[in-house]
Amino acid sequence: MKKWQVLACLAALSVTVAGCGDDKSASTQQQESKQTTTQNQPKQEEAGKDAFVKYLDSIRPILQENVELGAKFQEARTQSSNRQLSNADFAKLLSDTLIPEGNKMQEELAAIHPEAEFHDVHEKLNKMVGSSVQAFTELVAAVDTGDTSKVTSANQLMAEARELDQQLLGDLQSLAKKYGVELNKQ
């Protein structure tokens, strides 16, 4: 009986000692991992900065196209309000020029595959352009059908696009600050 007790105690001790050995090597592994992480951190930050600069370079032309699209829309809307442009001509300008330009921007955005860190920003940009194109489409439908509820819908979509634009700008500014990148580079 004493042999079994001694064997049980030895087994328990060997499990305990083996467990202590594992903790010690795990602690050593954690320290080595922390050192490696600290050493790799500047490399990771530089890779993140490079990825952000690459992403910015890919969307800059689209952002510029969006500004130009907005300016064309504002000019057409002002001309329509001042009766310098008939409703039919306004709708034609939207359907023949602005909607195709917006669709082209969406295709350009679809061709960009950003790093995972920038997916949310890219999605906002996609959604912003999509909301603008959908608003233009609603305005054309309002003119074609005389349905004023389509104007209300277009205004809501334009408000959504402006809100997304503000969020996008904030997100880009945060990323630019994080990586020390000048956002307004021309």
N, C-alpha and C positions, 0 to 999 in steps of 0.2 A: 504494500500500500504506500509505504514511504517512497518507493521508487517512482510510482505514478505521480505522487505529489512533487517530487524533485523534478521529474521530467516535465510536468505541467508548468512548474515555476521557470525552468530553463526555457521552455517554449515561449512563455510569456515574456521573459527577459530578452530573448533573441528577437521577438517581434518588436518590443520596445526599442531595443538597440538599433534594429534595422530601420524602424520609423525615425529615430533620431538622425540616423545617417542620411535618410532621404530629405529631412527638413534642412539639414546643413547644406546638402548639394543643391536643393531648391533655392535656398537663400543665396548661395553662390551664383546660381544661374540668374536669379533676379538682379543681383548686383551687376553681372556681366551684361545682362539685357539693358539695364538702365544706362550703363556706359556706352553701349552700342547705340542706343536711342539718342543719347546726348550727342554722340559723335555724328550720327546721321541727320540730326535735326537741321543743321544748316543746309545740307544737301536737299532734304525734303522741302524746306522753305524755298530754296532756289528753284526746285522743280515746280513747285506750286506757282511761284512768280512767273516762270517761263510759260506755264500752261495758261495762266490768266492773261498774260500779254498776247499769247497766240489767240486766245478766245476773243479778246478785245479787238485785235486786228481783223479777225474774221467777221465781227458784227459791226464794226465802224461804218463800212459802206452802207449797210442796211439801215443803221441808225440815221445816217445822213439822208438816205432815200425817204425814210419816215418823216423827217423834218420837212423835206421838200414836198412830200405828199400832203402833209398837214397844211403847209403854206398854200398849195394849190386849192385845197378844199376851202380854206378860209377866204381866199380871193373869190372863188366861185360863189360861196355862200353870201359874201358881201355884195357881189354883183347881182345876185338873185334878189337879195333884200332891197337893193336900190333900184330894182326893175331894169337893170342894164342887161340882164340875162333872164330869159323866160324860164318858167318851170320846166318846160320840155327840153330847152337847151341845157339847163342845169342837170337834169336827169341824164341827158345824152353825154355830157362831159363826165359825169360819174361813171356811167356804164362803159363808155368808150376809152376813157383814160385812167381815172383814179382806181376803179375796181381792178382792171388788168395790172396796174402797177402794184397794187396791194397783193394781188395773187402772186405776182413775180417775187415780191419780197418774202411771201410765205414759202415759196419753193426754195429760195435761197437759204432761208432759215432751216428748212427741212434737211438741206444738204450739210449743215454744220452739226458735228457730233462732239459736243463739249465734254470735258472731263466731268466726272461725277459731281465734283464740288460746285459746278456751274449749271447743273441741270435745272434747278429751280429758277435761276435767273433767266435761263434760256426759255423755259416754259412761260414765264411772264412776258417775255418779248414776243413769243409766238402768239400768246393770247391777246396781247395788246394790238398787234397787227391784225389778227383775226377779228377782233371786236370792231376795229375801224372799217375793215372791208364789209363786215356784216351790216354796220351802220349805213354805209354807202348804198348797199343793196336794199336796205329798208327804205331809204329816201327815194330811190328809183321806184320802188313798189308804191310808195305813197303818191308820187306824181302820176304813175300809170293808172292807179286805181282810185285816186282821190281819197284814200283812207288815211285820215289824220292820225289814227292810232299808230300807224307805221312811223310817223314823225316822232311821236312820243317814244316808241321803241328805239328809234335811231338815236335820239337824245340820250336815252339810258345807256345804250351801247357806247356812245362817245364818252359819256361820263366814266364808264368802266374802263375804257381805253386810257383816259387821262389819269385815273387812279393807278392803273397798272404801270403807266409811264413814271409816275412819282415813286412807286415802290421799286421799280427797276432802277431808277436813278439812285435811290438810297442804297440798294443792294450793290450796285456797281461801285459807289463811293466807298462803302464798307470794305469791299474786296480790294479796291485800289489802296486804301489806307493800310489794310492788313499786309499787302505785298510791297508797299512803298512805290506804287506805280502812279504816274501822272495820268489822270483820267482824260483830261482835255487835250491830249496830244493830237496835233493835226497831221 
